[in-house]
Amino acid sequence: MKTVDVAIIGGGIIGLATGWQITQRFPHKSILLLEKEKQVAQHQTGHNSGVLHSGIYYKPGSLRATNCREGKLAMEAFCDAEEIPWDQCGKVIVAVDESEFAALDTIFSRGQQNGVTCEMIDEARLKELEPHVAGIRGIHVPETGIVDYKQVSARLAERIQDKENQILTGTEVIGIQHHADYITIQTKQGDYAAKQVINCSGLFSDRVARMGGSHPASKIVPFRGEYFELKPEAEHLCRSLIYPVPNPEFPFLGVHFTKMIQGGVECGPNAVWAFAREGYTKSQINIRDLFESATYPGFLKMALKYWKTGLKEMWRSCSKPAFVKELQRLIPEIKAEDLEVAPAGVRAQALGPDGTLIDDFLIDESDRMVNVLNAPSPAATSSLRIGTMVTDLLAPRFE
C-alpha cells in the first residue's frame, strides 16, 4: 500500500482549494483526495447560489472577515487566470422601515472596518439601483460578485490532477486508524495510507474528526435552505443582488434575491432544520441524523432560544404565500405566479453544547490530522484562503 504525503477527505470546494494550494506551495508532495459521491462538489458547493461575498457582515478581526476579503481577491484572480466567468454585479442591503436602521448602521460600520467598498444610500439612490425595491435606506456594495462554484471546483480538480495526484470519487470513508508514521484511511473500496490527513467533509466533518480520534465540542446540525426562482418574465424586477437587513442574533442572512452567473434570479433561502444531513427535501429522513440532532443538548438549547424564529421559518417552508409575503417586503410587485420551485441546499451548521450557533470558521489539528469543523458562508468565497490556512498548518510537518 503506497503512502501518500497528504490525503484529503471531501471533494467540496474547501477540500479542492486546499489540495490546489498544497500543489502550489509543495509541488512535489503527493496528494490523494477521497470523495464519496460520483463527482466532486455535489453538496454544499453544488447547491451554492454563487455569491462572491464582500465581507461586509462579519465581525472585524474574525476568520470570516479576514479570509473573505483575501479569499475574494484570490478567487477573482484564479477565475481570471483560468478564464472562468464572474461578474461584479453589486448588491444592496435594504432597510424597509426605521426599526432596521440601527442594524444597518452596524453592518455599514463593519464594512468600513473590514475595508469593504460600500456606501450608505437614501431611498432615491436605492430606486436608481433597484427600481422595484421598497426600501427607504440601504447599503450599496458595488464589489459583490457572482460566479459558478461548481465550475471553479471542476477546474481546481483538473489542476490538482495535472500534478499527477489522484482524486477518487465514489469512495466513502468508514474508518481511520493511526500508526506511528502514517494514518490508514479505510473506505468501502479499500484502504489508503497517508502521512497527513485533512478532513474537509462538510456535513460530516464532526463524524470524520471523531473517526480520527478528535473530540470536537461542537456537532453539525443540518439546516435546509429552500429556494424559488423567478420566471423569465419577472427577472426584470431584480437587477443584481437584493438582501434584507439580517437578524443580528441569527447567523443566516434572510430571504433575498440573487442574480446568478448562468442566468436567472434565485429567491431564498429560508432556514429549516433538516431531518437528514443530506436532507434536500422535506421527505428525506435519516433516523441516525434525526436522533443525533434531536438529542443533542446544544440543539435543544438553540431551539428553545430561537423557537419563534424557527416556527416562522417552518411556516414559510410549508406555505408558499408566506414565502411570497416575505419576498414582497423587498419587492412588493412579486406575485406567487412569478415563482417556480428551485433546488434546495443544506447548510452544515456547527452547534456548541451550550446552544451557540458557531458563526466563524473552526479548524482543529492533531498530530497527523487537520479538521475543518465549521465553514459556513462565505466559505466558498474564502475557499482559496482557507486552503492557504490549512497549508500553513501542514508546512512545519513537511520540513
C-alpha positions in Angstrom: 0.0 0.0 0.0 1.6 3.2 -1.2 1.7 6.0 1.4 0.9 9.5 0.0 2.0 12.7 1.7 -1.5 14.1 2.1 -4.9 12.6 1.9 -7.9 15.0 1.8 -11.4 13.7 2.8 -14.1 15.6 1.0 -14.4 16.9 -2.6 -16.2 20.1 -2.0 -14.7 23.5 -2.8 -12.8 23.6 0.6 -11.1 20.2 0.0 -10.3 21.1 -3.6 -9.0 24.5 -2.8 -6.8 23.1 -0.1 -5.4 20.4 -2.5 -4.7 23.1 -5.1 -2.9 25.3 -2.6 -0.7 22.4 -1.5 0.3 21.8 -5.1 1.2 25.5 -5.5 3.4 25.6 -2.4 4.7 22.0 -2.2 4.5 20.7 -5.8 6.5 17.5 -5.0 4.1 16.3 -2.3 1.7 13.6 -3.4 -2.0 14.1 -2.8 -4.9 11.8 -2.7 -8.4 13.2 -2.4 -11.3 11.0 -1.5 -14.9 11.9 -2.3 -17.9 9.6 -1.5 -20.1 10.9 -4.4 -19.6 10.1 -8.1 -18.5 13.7 -8.8 -16.9 16.5 -6.8 -18.9 19.5 -5.5 -22.2 17.7 -5.1 -23.4 19.0 -1.7 -22.9 22.5 -0.2 -20.7 23.7 -3.1 -23.0 22.4 -5.7 -26.1 23.9 -4.1 -24.4 27.3 -3.6 -26.1 30.4 -5.1 -22.7 31.6 -6.3 -22.1 34.9 -4.5 -18.6 36.3 -4.2 -19.2 37.9 -0.8 -17.5 41.2 0.1 -17.1 40.5 3.8 -19.4 43.3 5.0 -21.3 41.4 7.6 -18.6 39.8 9.6 -17.1 40.8 12.9 -13.8 42.7 12.3 -10.8 40.5 13.0 -12.8 37.3 12.8 -11.6 34.5 10.5 -14.7 35.0 8.3 -13.9 38.7 7.9 -10.2 38.4 7.0 -10.5 35.3 4.9 -13.4 36.6 3.0 -11.6 39.7 1.9 -8.4 37.9 0.9 -10.3 34.9 -0.4 -12.5 37.0 -2.7 -9.4 38.6 -4.3 -7.8 35.2 -4.7 -10.9 33.7 -6.2 -11.2 36.5 -8.7 -7.6 36.1 -9.7 -8.0 32.4 -10.1 -11.1 32.8 -12.3 -9.3 35.4 -14.4 -6.3 33.1 -14.9 -8.5 30.1 -15.7 -10.9 32.2 -17.9 -13.9 31.3 -15.7 -16.6 33.9 -16.0 -17.6 36.0 -13.0 -19.5 39.2 -12.7 -19.0 42.1 -10.2 -22.8 42.9 -10.2 -23.0 44.6 -6.8 -25.6 44.3 -4.1 -27.9 46.3 -1.9 -28.8 45.6 1.7 -32.2 47.1 2.2 -34.0 48.6 5.3 -37.7 48.7 4.8 -38.5 50.6 8.0 -36.8 52.8 10.6 -36.6 49.9 13.1 -33.8 48.4 10.9 -31.6 51.5 10.8 -29.5 50.6 13.8 -28.7 47.1 12.5 -28.0 48.7 9.1 -25.6 51.1 10.7 -23.8 48.2 12.4 -23.3 46.4 9.1 -22.0 49.6 7.5 -19.6 50.1 10.3 -18.3 46.6 10.0 -17.9 47.0 6.2 -15.8 50.1 6.7 -13.6 48.4 9.3 -13.2 45.4 7.1 -12.1 47.5 4.1 -15.2 46.9 2.0 -16.1 49.4 -0.7 -19.6 50.3 0.4 -21.9 53.4 0.6 -24.9 54.2 2.8 -27.6 55.3 0.3 -31.0 57.0 0.6 -34.3 55.9 -0.9 -33.7 57.9 -4.2 -30.4 56.2 -4.8 -31.8 52.8 -3.9 -34.5 53.3 -6.5 -31.9 54.2 -9.1 -30.1 50.9 -8.5 -33.1 48.7 -7.9 -36.3 50.5 -9.2 -38.7 47.8 -7.8 -37.3 47.7 -4.2 -39.5 49.0 -1.4 -36.6 50.1 0.9 -36.2 53.6 2.5 -32.5 53.3 3.1 -29.8 50.9 2.2 -26.1 50.0 1.7 -24.7 49.7 -1.8 -21.8 47.2 -2.0 -20.6 47.5 -5.6 -17.8 45.0 -5.3 -20.0 42.0 -4.5 -20.0 39.5 -7.4 -21.3 36.2 -8.7 -19.6 33.0 -10.0 -20.3 29.3 -10.6 -18.5 27.5 -7.8 -19.2 24.1 -9.4 -17.2 25.3 -12.5 -14.4 26.6 -10.1 -14.4 23.2 -8.3 -14.1 21.3 -11.6 -11.1 23.4 -12.6 -9.4 23.0 -9.2 -9.9 19.2 -9.6 -8.2 19.4 -13.0 -5.3 21.4 -11.7 -4.7 19.0 -8.8 -4.6 16.1 -11.2 -2.3 17.9 -13.5 0.4 17.3 -10.9 -0.2 13.5 -11.1 -2.2 13.5 -7.9 -5.3 11.3 -7.6 -9.0 12.2 -7.0 -11.0 9.1 -6.2 -14.8 9.6 -6.4 -17.3 7.0 -5.2 -15.0 6.4 -2.2 -16.7 6.7 1.2 -14.5 6.8 4.3 -15.7 4.4 7.0 -12.7 4.4 9.4 -9.4 6.0 10.3 -6.5 4.3 12.1 -3.4 6.0 13.5 0.0 4.4 13.3 3.5 5.7 14.3 4.4 7.2 10.9 1.2 7.3 8.9 -2.6 7.0 9.0 -4.7 4.3 7.4 -8.0 5.5 5.8 -10.5 2.7 5.5 -13.1 3.1 2.7 -15.7 0.9 1.2 -13.4 0.5 -1.8 -10.2 -0.4 0.2 -7.6 1.1 2.4 -5.3 4.0 1.8 -2.3 5.3 3.7 -1.2 8.9 4.2 1.4 10.8 6.3 -1.1 13.6 6.9 -4.9 13.7 6.6 -7.1 16.8 6.1 -10.8 16.5 6.9 -12.9 18.7 4.6 -16.1 16.6 4.7 -18.5 19.4 5.4 -21.8 17.9 6.6 -19.9 15.0 8.1 -16.9 16.9 9.4 -17.6 16.2 13.1 -18.1 12.5 12.5 -14.9 12.2 10.4 -13.0 14.1 13.1 -14.2 11.6 15.7 -13.2 8.7 13.5 -9.7 10.2 13.5 -9.6 10.4 17.3 -10.5 14.1 17.8 -13.2 15.2 20.3 -14.8 18.3 18.9 -17.1 20.0 21.3 -19.4 21.1 18.5 -21.8 19.0 16.4 -23.1 19.5 12.9 -26.8 20.1 12.7 -28.2 20.4 9.1 -30.4 23.3 8.1 -32.2 23.1 4.7 -32.4 26.3 2.7 -35.3 26.3 0.3 -35.4 28.4 -2.8 -37.7 29.7 -5.6 -36.6 31.1 -8.9 -38.1 34.0 -10.8 -39.7 33.1 -14.0 -38.1 34.8 -17.0 -40.9 37.4 -17.4 -40.3 38.5 -13.8 -36.5 38.7 -13.8 -36.5 42.4 -14.6 -37.7 43.0 -11.0 -34.1 42.3 -9.8 -31.0 43.8 -11.4 -28.3 42.5 -9.1 -28.4 41.1 -5.5 -31.0 42.4 -3.0 -30.7 41.4 0.7 -32.7 42.4 3.7 -31.2 43.6 7.0 -30.5 40.3 8.8 -31.4 39.4 12.3 -28.1 40.2 14.1 -28.6 37.3 16.6 -29.2 34.7 13.9 -26.3 33.5 11.5 -28.5 33.5 8.4 -28.9 36.4 6.0 -32.6 36.1 5.5 -34.7 35.6 2.3 -33.0 37.5 -0.5 -32.8 37.8 -4.3 -29.6 36.6 -6.1 -28.8 37.1 -9.8 -27.0 34.0 -11.0 -24.0 33.9 -13.3 -25.6 31.3 -15.6 -28.8 33.4 -15.8 -31.9 33.7 -13.7 -32.7 35.0 -10.3 -32.9 32.9 -7.2 -35.1 33.8 -4.2 -34.4 32.5 -0.8 -33.4 30.7 1.3 -35.3 30.1 4.4 -33.6 28.0 7.1 -35.3 25.0 8.5 -34.0 22.0 10.5 -33.3 19.2 8.0 -34.2 15.6 9.2 -31.1 14.3 7.4 -27.6 15.7 6.8 -28.3 15.4 3.1 -32.0 16.2 3.5 -32.7 18.2 0.4 -36.4 17.6 0.5 -39.0 17.6 3.4 -39.5 13.8 2.9 -35.8 12.8 3.3 -35.3 11.4 6.8 -32.3 9.7 8.2 -33.0 8.2 11.6 -29.5 8.4 12.8 -29.1 12.0 11.8 -32.5 12.9 13.2 -31.9 11.2 16.6 -28.4 12.7 16.9 -29.6 16.2 16.4 -32.8 15.9 18.5 -31.0 14.5 21.5 -28.0 16.9 21.3 -28.2 19.4 24.3 -26.8 22.1 22.1 -29.7 21.7 19.6 -32.3 21.7 22.3 -30.9 24.9 23.9 -30.8 26.6 20.5 -34.3 25.5 19.6 -35.6 26.9 23.0 -33.9 30.2 22.3 -35.0 30.7 18.7 -38.3 28.8 18.7 -40.2 31.9 17.4 -37.8 32.3 14.5 -37.8 28.6 13.9 -41.6 28.5 13.7 -41.6 31.3 11.1 -39.0 29.5 9.0 -41.1 26.3 9.2 -44.2 28.1 8.2 -42.5 29.7 5.2 -41.4 26.2 4.3 -44.9 24.9 4.3 -46.7 27.9 2.9 -45.8 29.5 -0.5 -48.0 32.6 0.3 -45.9 33.1 3.5 -42.7 32.9 1.5 -44.1 35.3 -1.1 -45.1 37.7 1.6 -41.5 37.7 2.9 -40.2 38.4 -0.6 -42.7 41.2 -1.0 -41.1 43.1 1.9 -38.3 43.8 -0.5 -40.1 43.8 -3.9 -43.9 44.4 -3.5 -44.6 43.6 -7.1 -43.6 39.9 -6.7 -46.6 37.5 -7.1 -46.8 33.8 -6.4 -47.2 33.1 -10.1 -43.8 34.7 -10.7 -42.0 31.9 -8.8 -41.1 28.4 -9.6 -39.5 25.9 -7.2 -35.7 25.7 -7.3 -33.4 23.1 -5.8 -32.8 23.3 -2.1 -29.4 23.3 -0.3 -28.3 22.0 3.1 -26.0 24.0 5.4 -23.7 22.3 7.8 -24.2 24.4 11.0 -21.8 23.7 13.8 -23.6 24.0 17.2 -21.8 24.3 20.5 -23.1 22.2 23.5 -24.4 25.4 25.1 -26.6 26.0 22.1 -24.3 28.6 20.5 -24.5 28.8 16.7 -20.8 28.9 15.8 -20.6 31.7 13.3 -16.9 31.6 12.4 -14.6 29.2 10.7 -13.3 26.5 13.0 -10.2 24.4 12.3 -8.8 21.8 14.7 -5.5 20.0 14.4 -3.8 17.0 15.9 -0.5 15.2 15.2 -1.4 13.9 11.7 -4.9 15.4 11.1 -6.3 18.8 10.3 -10.1 19.0 10.7 -12.1 21.8 9.1 -15.0 21.6 11.5 -17.1 24.6 10.5 -17.0 26.5 7.2 -20.3 28.5 6.9 -20.8 31.2 4.3 -18.7 32.8 3.0 -16.7 29.6 2.8 -16.9 29.3 -1.0 -15.7 32.9 -1.4 -13.0 32.2 1.1 -12.1 28.7 0.0 -8.7 29.5 -1.5 -7.7 31.4 1.6 -8.9 28.6 3.8 -6.8 26.3 1.7 -3.8 28.5 2.5 -4.6 28.4 6.2 -4.6 24.6 6.2 -1.4 24.5 4.1 0.2 26.8 6.6 -0.6 24.3 9.4 0.9 21.5 7.3 4.1 23.4 6.4 6.0 22.7 9.6 5.2 19.0 9.2 6.7 18.9 5.8 10.1 20.2 6.9 
